[in-house]
Amino acid sequence: MKKVIVIGSGIAGIATSIRLQAAGYQVSIYEQNTYPGGKLSEIRFHDFRFDAGPSLFTMPHFVEELFTLCDKKVSDYFSYKKKENICNYFFADGKQFISKANQDDFIQNARKVFDVEEQNLKSYLENSKLKYDRTATLFLEKSLHKLKTYFSKDTIHAIASLSSLHLMKSLHQVNSTYFKDKNLIQFFNRFATYNGSNPYQTPGIMSLIPHLEQYYGTYFPKGGMISITSSLVQLAQEIGVQFHYNSTIEKIEISEHHASGVFVNRNFIEADIVVSNMDIVPTYRKLMPTQKAPERILKQERSSSALIFYWGIEKTFPMLDLHNIFFAKDYRAEFEAIFKHDTIADDITVYVNISSKEQEKDAPPNCENWFVLINAPGNKNQDWEHIIERTRANVIAKLSDTLKINLNEYISCESVLDPRTIESKTQSYQGSLYGAASNSQFAAFMRHPNFSQKIKNLFFCGGSIHPGGGIPLCLLSAKITCDLIKTSE
């Protein structure tokens, strides 16, 4: 039985361990923190519970697949319910829009709110689906760095369709072609943030993302997002995966161009295969400093990070739902501040997640737990204390104005997560949420492969490598990595 060491217990690391253990490997995970999950974890204080990181759950079949793979009944470990309303949107001009999960309801509601032709919406969503159907096999399900990928029928079909994928237009340009209402354009521009990119730069192929939300829907897991992590950890442990917490990997040992193990807390642990779920930049810089690094890949522009306020709110708000977006008036300026000036604009878009809307025990009676997220630049040694103070004031002013209250009066407790702490807790370089940004048409091909092209038995998984960040893509990265490991034997 071959021994595998997985560095890091992010969602991709856990999924990789499950797949390999089920395939007959002996897998051990080493995690620097005292808890698993990486960004997909939770925090608790003053009788409030918060999901610490990702708050949107879609494409649940990728989670279910791991249980099916191990001949386990999913419902014994994990359950969730589909949301009828995806998100409540509040625009700067006072307009409000509820995004419905049912596509016909979505179209009818959008038609009324944005005064848009029904056929325009149908055409846009049909094109979104077409882009996904034509490219999913190439960009999401296979390694882009193996020659055989380009000889499949699906790949040839995708390449033949390149002209219809809007690679040479930005997402904003594509959305502006379909729609005239500035709010509706802003609504569809927002999907660039699902991979931490700038809608005025990221290619138009990203207009496939709305299809995923509309077709697969959004869900709330019983127990919160943390239950995704806890259920998969339970599954992994039951099939024999070993978890080691408080275990900092100091070095990947390379012998004659082979990964032969790792040094953990100054002890050498031998392995036949090493998989790094750590961000690709510190994997090279910290764990393999003497190895020649792919500098062009490592020096790519990083995705956005986040500034998150966890607020205990001593009030309930019937007009809010699980997911809520309060848009900035000048969306372009918001992204220019992030990607050009490495700061947060005064006019900002605010995302508010309230899990107590679905799970009352997440907050005390007559209270709500607010997860308040603002898109932010990566950590480049800015004056974060000043940025946080200024942004907090702007967020409170914006929400107070929209909700017609003095929000300060209802914040009973607070915790803050910023790009610095995201970087230190998760080892994400600069605190980026999705690895490299997708602000060019070649971004997908510039992501690091799931394997080392120079070091045998060294593989990678997670949001900083192919195919990208976010829960579904991290789970797909695990699948691609495991397929590569098994075919390399």
BELQUI-V789870 format. One record per residue. N is the residue number from 1. PSI is psi in degrees with one decimal (none if undefined). D_LAST is the distance of its C-alpha to the last C-alpha in Angstrom with 1 decimal. Layout:
# BELQUI-V789870
n=N psi=PSI d_last=D_LAST
n=N psi=PSI d_last=D_LAST
This chain:
# BELQUI-V789870
n=1 psi=121.3 d_last=12.3
n=2 psi=141.3 d_last=10.3
n=3 psi=130.1 d_last=12.9
n=4 psi=135.0 d_last=13.0
n=5 psi=126.6 d_last=16.2
n=6 psi=125.9 d_last=17.6
n=7 psi=107.4 d_last=20.6
n=8 psi=139.1 d_last=23.3
n=9 psi=40.4 d_last=24.2
n=10 psi=174.2 d_last=25.2
n=11 psi=-36.0 d_last=24.7
n=12 psi=-37.4 d_last=21.4
n=13 psi=-41.1 d_last=20.2
n=14 psi=-45.6 d_last=21.5
n=15 psi=-39.3 d_last=19.9
n=16 psi=-42.6 d_last=16.5
n=17 psi=-39.4 d_last=17.0
n=18 psi=-47.3 d_last=18.2
n=19 psi=-42.6 d_last=15.4
n=20 psi=-40.7 d_last=12.7
n=21 psi=-42.1 d_last=15.2
n=22 psi=-24.2 d_last=15.9
n=23 psi=1.4 d_last=12.4
n=24 psi=6.4 d_last=12.5
n=25 psi=159.4 d_last=11.7
n=26 psi=113.0 d_last=14.8
n=27 psi=134.9 d_last=16.0
n=28 psi=134.6 d_last=19.1
n=29 psi=134.0 d_last=20.9
n=30 psi=123.1 d_last=23.4
n=31 psi=130.8 d_last=26.3
n=32 psi=-29.6 d_last=29.3
n=33 psi=174.9 d_last=31.8
n=34 psi=1.6 d_last=33.3
n=35 psi=157.1 d_last=32.1
n=36 psi=172.2 d_last=29.0
n=37 psi=-18.7 d_last=28.8
n=38 psi=-122.8 d_last=29.5
n=39 psi=-26.2 d_last=31.9
n=40 psi=68.7 d_last=31.7
n=41 psi=-165.0 d_last=34.0
n=42 psi=162.6 d_last=37.8
n=43 psi=152.2 d_last=40.9
n=44 psi=137.2 d_last=44.2
n=45 psi=146.4 d_last=47.6
n=46 psi=43.8 d_last=51.2
n=47 psi=13.6 d_last=50.3
n=48 psi=143.1 d_last=48.2
n=49 psi=137.3 d_last=44.5
n=50 psi=138.1 d_last=42.4
n=51 psi=127.3 d_last=38.9
n=52 psi=-33.7 d_last=38.1
n=53 psi=-113.4 d_last=36.0
n=54 psi=135.3 d_last=34.8
n=55 psi=-6.3 d_last=37.5
n=56 psi=124.0 d_last=36.7
n=57 psi=117.3 d_last=34.5
n=58 psi=168.6 d_last=33.5
n=59 psi=55.5 d_last=30.8
n=60 psi=-15.7 d_last=30.5
n=61 psi=-23.9 d_last=28.2
n=62 psi=-30.0 d_last=25.2
n=63 psi=-46.1 d_last=26.2
n=64 psi=-34.9 d_last=27.0
n=65 psi=-32.8 d_last=23.6
n=66 psi=-36.0 d_last=22.1
n=67 psi=-42.3 d_last=24.6
n=68 psi=-40.1 d_last=24.2
n=69 psi=-32.4 d_last=20.4
n=70 psi=12.9 d_last=21.5
n=71 psi=39.9 d_last=24.4
n=72 psi=150.4 d_last=26.9
n=73 psi=117.6 d_last=30.2
n=74 psi=-42.7 d_last=30.4
n=75 psi=-16.5 d_last=34.1
n=76 psi=-15.5 d_last=33.8
n=77 psi=-32.5 d_last=32.2
n=78 psi=136.1 d_last=33.1
n=79 psi=159.7 d_last=35.9
n=80 psi=164.5 d_last=37.4
n=81 psi=148.4 d_last=40.2
n=82 psi=140.6 d_last=40.6
n=83 psi=133.0 d_last=43.1
n=84 psi=-40.4 d_last=45.9
n=85 psi=124.0 d_last=46.7
n=86 psi=-50.7 d_last=43.8
n=87 psi=147.4 d_last=45.8
n=88 psi=129.9 d_last=49.4
n=89 psi=135.1 d_last=50.2
n=90 psi=117.1 d_last=53.2
n=91 psi=159.4 d_last=54.2
n=92 psi=-25.4 d_last=56.4
n=93 psi=8.3 d_last=59.3
n=94 psi=-10.3 d_last=59.5
n=95 psi=144.5 d_last=57.7
n=96 psi=148.3 d_last=55.4
n=97 psi=131.3 d_last=52.7
n=98 psi=118.2 d_last=50.7
n=99 psi=116.9 d_last=47.4
n=100 psi=147.6 d_last=47.0
n=101 psi=-38.9 d_last=43.7
n=102 psi=127.2 d_last=45.3
n=103 psi=-40.0 d_last=45.2
n=104 psi=-42.1 d_last=48.7
n=105 psi=-39.3 d_last=50.1
n=106 psi=-47.5 d_last=48.3
n=107 psi=-44.3 d_last=49.8
n=108 psi=-39.9 d_last=53.3
n=109 psi=-43.3 d_last=53.4
n=110 psi=-37.7 d_last=52.2
n=111 psi=-40.7 d_last=54.7
n=112 psi=-44.5 d_last=57.5
n=113 psi=-40.4 d_last=56.5
n=114 psi=1.5 d_last=55.6
n=115 psi=54.0 d_last=58.0
n=116 psi=148.6 d_last=55.3
n=117 psi=135.1 d_last=55.2
n=118 psi=-39.9 d_last=53.1
n=119 psi=-33.4 d_last=51.7
n=120 psi=-43.3 d_last=50.5
n=121 psi=-44.0 d_last=48.4
n=122 psi=-42.6 d_last=47.1
n=123 psi=-41.8 d_last=46.2
n=124 psi=-46.7 d_last=44.4
n=125 psi=-33.5 d_last=42.3
n=126 psi=-40.0 d_last=41.5
n=127 psi=-35.3 d_last=40.3
n=128 psi=-45.2 d_last=38.2
n=129 psi=-41.9 d_last=36.5
n=130 psi=-43.2 d_last=36.2
n=131 psi=-42.2 d_last=34.4
n=132 psi=-47.7 d_last=31.9
n=133 psi=-35.3 d_last=31.3
n=134 psi=-20.4 d_last=30.8
n=135 psi=-13.0 d_last=28.4
n=136 psi=-44.5 d_last=26.5
n=137 psi=-41.7 d_last=23.6
n=138 psi=-51.5 d_last=23.3
n=139 psi=-22.0 d_last=24.2
n=140 psi=-24.2 d_last=23.1
n=141 psi=-9.6 d_last=20.2
n=142 psi=162.2 d_last=17.9
n=143 psi=130.0 d_last=16.8
n=144 psi=-2.9 d_last=19.8
n=145 psi=17.1 d_last=17.9
n=146 psi=129.7 d_last=15.7
n=147 psi=-37.0 d_last=17.9
n=148 psi=-22.4 d_last=16.9
n=149 psi=-33.9 d_last=18.5
n=150 psi=5.0 d_last=21.8
n=151 psi=8.8 d_last=21.9
n=152 psi=157.9 d_last=22.1
n=153 psi=-40.7 d_last=25.6
n=154 psi=-40.1 d_last=25.7
n=155 psi=-43.3 d_last=25.0
n=156 psi=-38.9 d_last=27.6
n=157 psi=-41.1 d_last=30.0
n=158 psi=-44.2 d_last=29.6
n=159 psi=-37.1 d_last=30.2
n=160 psi=-20.4 d_last=33.2
n=161 psi=9.4 d_last=34.5
n=162 psi=-36.3 d_last=34.4
n=163 psi=-22.6 d_last=38.2
n=164 psi=2.2 d_last=38.6
n=165 psi=-4.1 d_last=36.3
n=166 psi=41.7 d_last=38.8
n=167 psi=-25.7 d_last=36.5
n=168 psi=1.9 d_last=39.6
n=169 psi=153.5 d_last=41.7
n=170 psi=162.6 d_last=41.5
n=171 psi=-41.5 d_last=41.2
n=172 psi=-41.0 d_last=44.9
n=173 psi=-41.2 d_last=45.9
n=174 psi=-46.8 d_last=44.3
n=175 psi=-35.8 d_last=45.9
n=176 psi=-24.5 d_last=49.2
n=177 psi=-37.7 d_last=49.2
n=178 psi=-35.3 d_last=49.0
n=179 psi=154.7 d_last=51.3
n=180 psi=-30.8 d_last=54.5
n=181 psi=123.5 d_last=54.9
n=182 psi=-31.5 d_last=53.7
n=183 psi=-39.9 d_last=52.7
n=184 psi=-37.8 d_last=50.5
n=185 psi=-43.1 d_last=48.9
n=186 psi=-39.7 d_last=48.3
n=187 psi=-49.2 d_last=46.8
n=188 psi=-26.4 d_last=44.2
n=189 psi=-31.6 d_last=43.7
n=190 psi=-25.0 d_last=42.7
n=191 psi=-13.4 d_last=39.3
n=192 psi=-28.0 d_last=38.2
n=193 psi=-12.2 d_last=38.3
n=194 psi=-16.9 d_last=35.4
n=195 psi=22.7 d_last=33.1
n=196 psi=34.0 d_last=35.6
n=197 psi=175.8 d_last=36.9
n=198 psi=118.1 d_last=40.3
n=199 psi=-17.9 d_last=41.6
n=200 psi=-3.2 d_last=43.7
n=201 psi=-38.1 d_last=40.8
n=202 psi=142.5 d_last=37.6
n=203 psi=156.6 d_last=37.2
n=204 psi=-15.2 d_last=38.7
n=205 psi=-21.4 d_last=35.5
n=206 psi=-6.6 d_last=35.5
n=207 psi=-0.5 d_last=38.3
n=208 psi=-19.7 d_last=35.5
n=209 psi=-40.6 d_last=35.3
n=210 psi=-31.1 d_last=38.6
n=211 psi=-40.4 d_last=37.2
n=212 psi=-41.7 d_last=34.5
n=213 psi=-39.7 d_last=37.4
n=214 psi=-41.6 d_last=39.7
n=215 psi=-46.8 d_last=37.4
n=216 psi=-21.7 d_last=35.3
n=217 psi=176.6 d_last=38.1
n=218 psi=153.2 d_last=38.2
n=219 psi=160.7 d_last=38.1
n=220 psi=119.1 d_last=39.2
n=221 psi=137.4 d_last=37.0
n=222 psi=126.3 d_last=39.2
n=223 psi=-6.0 d_last=39.3
n=224 psi=177.1 d_last=38.6
n=225 psi=-29.2 d_last=35.4
n=226 psi=-24.2 d_last=34.5
n=227 psi=-22.7 d_last=33.9
n=228 psi=-48.3 d_last=30.7
n=229 psi=-51.4 d_last=29.4
n=230 psi=-36.7 d_last=31.0
n=231 psi=-37.9 d_last=29.9
n=232 psi=-35.1 d_last=26.2
n=233 psi=-43.1 d_last=26.5
n=234 psi=-45.6 d_last=28.2
n=235 psi=-47.3 d_last=25.5
n=236 psi=-44.4 d_last=22.7
n=237 psi=-38.6 d_last=24.8
n=238 psi=-31.7 d_last=25.6
n=239 psi=0.9 d_last=22.0
n=240 psi=1.2 d_last=21.4
n=241 psi=136.4 d_last=20.5
n=242 psi=128.0 d_last=22.5
n=243 psi=132.9 d_last=24.6
n=244 psi=108.8 d_last=26.3
n=245 psi=170.0 d_last=29.2
n=246 psi=34.5 d_last=31.4
n=247 psi=96.7 d_last=28.3
n=248 psi=121.7 d_last=28.3
n=249 psi=125.6 d_last=25.3
n=250 psi=-24.5 d_last=27.0
n=251 psi=142.2 d_last=24.2
n=252 psi=121.1 d_last=20.5
n=253 psi=124.7 d_last=20.1
n=254 psi=120.6 d_last=18.6
n=255 psi=115.5 d_last=18.5
n=256 psi=50.4 d_last=18.1
n=257 psi=24.0 d_last=16.4
n=258 psi=139.5 d_last=13.8
n=259 psi=120.4 d_last=14.5
n=260 psi=-1.3 d_last=15.3
n=261 psi=-166.5 d_last=17.3
n=262 psi=158.3 d_last=20.5
n=263 psi=122.3 d_last=24.2
n=264 psi=120.5 d_last=25.9
n=265 psi=43.2 d_last=29.7
n=266 psi=8.4 d_last=29.6
n=267 psi=138.2 d_last=27.3
n=268 psi=128.9 d_last=23.9
n=269 psi=117.9 d_last=21.1
n=270 psi=147.8 d_last=18.0
n=271 psi=153.2 d_last=14.5
n=272 psi=-30.6 d_last=10.9
n=273 psi=138.1 d_last=10.6
n=274 psi=129.6 d_last=13.8
n=275 psi=122.3 d_last=14.9
n=276 psi=118.7 d_last=18.4
n=277 psi=5.2 d_last=20.7
n=278 psi=150.5 d_last=23.5
n=279 psi=140.2 d_last=25.3
n=280 psi=-31.8 d_last=23.7
n=281 psi=-56.0 d_last=26.9
n=282 psi=-22.7 d_last=27.3
n=283 psi=-44.9 d_last=23.6
n=284 psi=-48.5 d_last=24.3
n=285 psi=-39.0 d_last=28.0
n=286 psi=-39.2 d_last=27.9
n=287 psi=-19.3 d_last=24.6
n=288 psi=53.5 d_last=23.7
n=289 psi=-21.3 d_last=27.2
n=290 psi=-7.4 d_last=26.7
n=291 psi=147.4 d_last=23.8
n=292 psi=122.6 d_last=24.8
n=293 psi=151.1 d_last=24.9
n=294 psi=81.3 d_last=24.9
n=295 psi=-38.0 d_last=28.6
n=296 psi=-38.7 d_last=29.4
n=297 psi=-44.8 d_last=27.1
n=298 psi=-25.0 d_last=28.2
n=299 psi=9.9 d_last=31.8
n=300 psi=154.2 d_last=31.9
n=301 psi=137.4 d_last=34.6
n=302 psi=157.7 d_last=33.6
n=303 psi=172.0 d_last=34.4
n=304 psi=160.6 d_last=37.4
n=305 psi=-154.4 d_last=37.7
n=306 psi=150.4 d_last=40.1
n=307 psi=121.9 d_last=43.3
n=308 psi=128.8 d_last=43.6
n=309 psi=126.0 d_last=46.7
n=310 psi=111.2 d_last=46.4
n=311 psi=130.5 d_last=50.0
n=312 psi=119.3 d_last=51.7
n=313 psi=122.6 d_last=54.3
n=314 psi=57.3 d_last=57.5
n=315 psi=157.3 d_last=58.1
n=316 psi=151.0 d_last=56.6
n=317 psi=96.6 d_last=56.4
n=318 psi=-24.7 d_last=56.5
n=319 psi=-7.5 d_last=56.0
n=320 psi=158.5 d_last=52.4
n=321 psi=-164.9 d_last=49.3
n=322 psi=-46.9 d_last=45.8
n=323 psi=131.6 d_last=44.9
n=324 psi=136.4 d_last=47.6
n=325 psi=129.8 d_last=47.8
n=326 psi=106.5 d_last=50.8
n=327 psi=148.3 d_last=50.6
n=328 psi=156.1 d_last=52.0
n=329 psi=-44.4 d_last=54.7
n=330 psi=91.0 d_last=53.2
n=331 psi=-40.5 d_last=49.5
n=332 psi=-43.2 d_last=49.0
n=333 psi=-33.9 d_last=50.6
n=334 psi=-43.0 d_last=48.4
n=335 psi=-30.6 d_last=45.2
n=336 psi=-38.3 d_last=46.9
n=337 psi=-41.9 d_last=47.7
n=338 psi=-52.2 d_last=44.0
n=339 psi=-20.1 d_last=42.4
n=340 psi=-33.1 d_last=45.2
n=341 psi=0.0 d_last=47.2
n=342 psi=43.5 d_last=44.7
n=343 psi=-175.9 d_last=47.1
n=344 psi=128.9 d_last=48.1
n=345 psi=162.7 d_last=50.9
n=346 psi=-35.3 d_last=54.0
n=347 psi=107.2 d_last=53.7
n=348 psi=156.4 d_last=50.4
n=349 psi=134.6 d_last=48.5
n=350 psi=127.6 d_last=48.1
n=351 psi=129.3 d_last=45.6
n=352 psi=116.8 d_last=46.8
n=353 psi=132.2 d_last=44.6
n=354 psi=90.7 d_last=46.6
n=355 psi=-21.0 d_last=44.5
n=356 psi=-12.9 d_last=47.7
n=357 psi=-31.0 d_last=48.7
n=358 psi=-26.8 d_last=46.1
n=359 psi=93.3 d_last=46.0
n=360 psi=-30.8 d_last=49.5
n=361 psi=-8.1 d_last=48.5
n=362 psi=-10.1 d_last=46.7
n=363 psi=153.9 d_last=50.2
n=364 psi=165.8 d_last=53.6
n=365 psi=138.0 d_last=56.2
n=366 psi=24.9 d_last=57.6
n=367 psi=167.8 d_last=55.0
n=368 psi=150.3 d_last=51.8
n=369 psi=111.8 d_last=48.7
n=370 psi=120.4 d_last=48.2
n=371 psi=107.4 d_last=44.9
n=372 psi=112.1 d_last=46.3
n=373 psi=136.6 d_last=43.8
n=374 psi=131.5 d_last=44.8
n=375 psi=138.1 d_last=42.4
n=376 psi=159.8 d_last=42.4
n=377 psi=167.0 d_last=41.2
n=378 psi=165.5 d_last=38.6
n=379 psi=111.6 d_last=39.9
n=380 psi=38.8 d_last=41.3
n=381 psi=35.2 d_last=43.9
n=382 psi=171.5 d_last=46.5
n=383 psi=81.6 d_last=49.4
n=384 psi=-33.3 d_last=47.7
n=385 psi=-42.1 d_last=50.6
n=386 psi=-44.7 d_last=52.9
n=387 psi=-43.3 d_last=50.5
n=388 psi=-45.5 d_last=49.9
n=389 psi=-46.4 d_last=53.6
n=390 psi=-43.6 d_last=54.6
n=391 psi=-39.1 d_last=51.9
n=392 psi=-44.2 d_last=52.7
n=393 psi=-40.4 d_last=56.3
n=394 psi=-38.8 d_last=55.4
n=395 psi=-48.2 d_last=53.2
n=396 psi=-40.9 d_last=55.9
n=397 psi=-42.9 d_last=58.5
n=398 psi=-48.2 d_last=56.5
n=399 psi=-38.2 d_last=55.8
n=400 psi=-42.1 d_last=59.3
n=401 psi=-43.7 d_last=60.8
n=402 psi=-41.3 d_last=58.7
n=403 psi=-1.9 d_last=59.2
n=404 psi=45.4 d_last=62.8
n=405 psi=173.0 d_last=62.6
n=406 psi=95.4 d_last=62.5
n=407 psi=-31.3 d_last=58.9
n=408 psi=-32.4 d_last=59.6
n=409 psi=-18.3 d_last=61.8
n=410 psi=-2.3 d_last=58.9
n=411 psi=107.7 d_last=56.1
n=412 psi=-25.4 d_last=56.3
n=413 psi=160.8 d_last=53.2
n=414 psi=144.5 d_last=50.5
n=415 psi=152.4 d_last=47.2
n=416 psi=137.3 d_last=45.7
n=417 psi=125.7 d_last=42.1
n=418 psi=174.6 d_last=42.0
n=419 psi=-30.8 d_last=39.4
n=420 psi=-47.1 d_last=39.8
n=421 psi=-29.9 d_last=39.0
n=422 psi=-42.8 d_last=36.2
n=423 psi=-43.6 d_last=34.7
n=424 psi=-34.8 d_last=35.3
n=425 psi=-32.6 d_last=34.2
n=426 psi=-4.1 d_last=31.0
n=427 psi=17.7 d_last=30.2
n=428 psi=120.4 d_last=30.4
n=429 psi=125.6 d_last=31.6
n=430 psi=9.3 d_last=35.4
n=431 psi=14.7 d_last=35.1
n=432 psi=143.6 d_last=33.8
n=433 psi=-21.5 d_last=32.7
n=434 psi=22.2 d_last=30.2
n=435 psi=-131.8 d_last=28.9
n=436 psi=148.3 d_last=30.0
n=437 psi=159.4 d_last=33.0
n=438 psi=52.6 d_last=32.9
n=439 psi=20.5 d_last=36.1
n=440 psi=160.3 d_last=35.2
n=441 psi=-13.9 d_last=34.0
n=442 psi=8.7 d_last=31.0
n=443 psi=-40.1 d_last=29.9
n=444 psi=-35.6 d_last=26.9
n=445 psi=-14.3 d_last=25.4
n=446 psi=-4.6 d_last=26.3
n=447 psi=148.8 d_last=24.3
n=448 psi=140.0 d_last=21.5
n=449 psi=168.0 d_last=18.0
n=450 psi=4.8 d_last=15.6
n=451 psi=159.8 d_last=13.4
n=452 psi=132.8 d_last=14.8
n=453 psi=-6.8 d_last=15.4
n=454 psi=-19.1 d_last=16.3
n=455 psi=117.8 d_last=14.5
n=456 psi=148.9 d_last=10.9
n=457 psi=17.2 d_last=9.5
n=458 psi=123.8 d_last=12.6
n=459 psi=168.4 d_last=13.1
n=460 psi=150.2 d_last=16.4
n=461 psi=164.4 d_last=18.2
n=462 psi=-178.6 d_last=21.9
n=463 psi=-14.7 d_last=25.1
n=464 psi=-3.4 d_last=25.0
n=465 psi=-174.1 d_last=22.0
n=466 psi=136.9 d_last=21.2
n=467 psi=-3.3 d_last=22.8
n=468 psi=-170.4 d_last=25.5
n=469 psi=173.3 d_last=27.6
n=470 psi=153.8 d_last=29.2
n=471 psi=-51.5 d_last=28.0
n=472 psi=-43.6 d_last=26.7
n=473 psi=-34.4 d_last=24.8
n=474 psi=-39.5 d_last=23.3
n=475 psi=-35.0 d_last=22.1
n=476 psi=-35.9 d_last=20.7
n=477 psi=-37.8 d_last=18.9
n=478 psi=-41.7 d_last=17.2
n=479 psi=-45.1 d_last=16.1
n=480 psi=-45.3 d_last=14.9
n=481 psi=-45.1 d_last=13.0
n=482 psi=-38.3 d_last=11.3
n=483 psi=-40.6 d_last=10.4
n=484 psi=-40.6 d_last=9.0
n=485 psi=-45.8 d_last=6.8
n=486 psi=-35.4 d_last=5.7
n=487 psi=-13.0 d_last=5.5
n=488 psi=-10.7 d_last=3.8
n=489 psi=none d_last=0.0
